[in-house]
């Protein structure tokens, strides 16, 4: 940690934050492509989502409260009607 970081912490202007979460809401017929989410957890926060992961032979259907650990860094397609958080 640098001296400047320590000074900023003392003034309350510096803090470590977790990586920003991505959220989205899908309407019927809309498909969203997510990239760079390999190793993250995709959570259905509302409704029902159909999830396809590049390189995975299975599709996943998530309902409110269910999660999916994204197994690889490939593209993830999300469709359905509902909301998600990564």
Secondary structure, DSSP 8 states (H G I E B T S, - for coil): --HHHHHHHHTT----------EEEE-TT-EEEE-S-TTSEEEEEEEEEEEEETT-S-EEEEETT-EEE--SSS-EEEEEEEEEE-
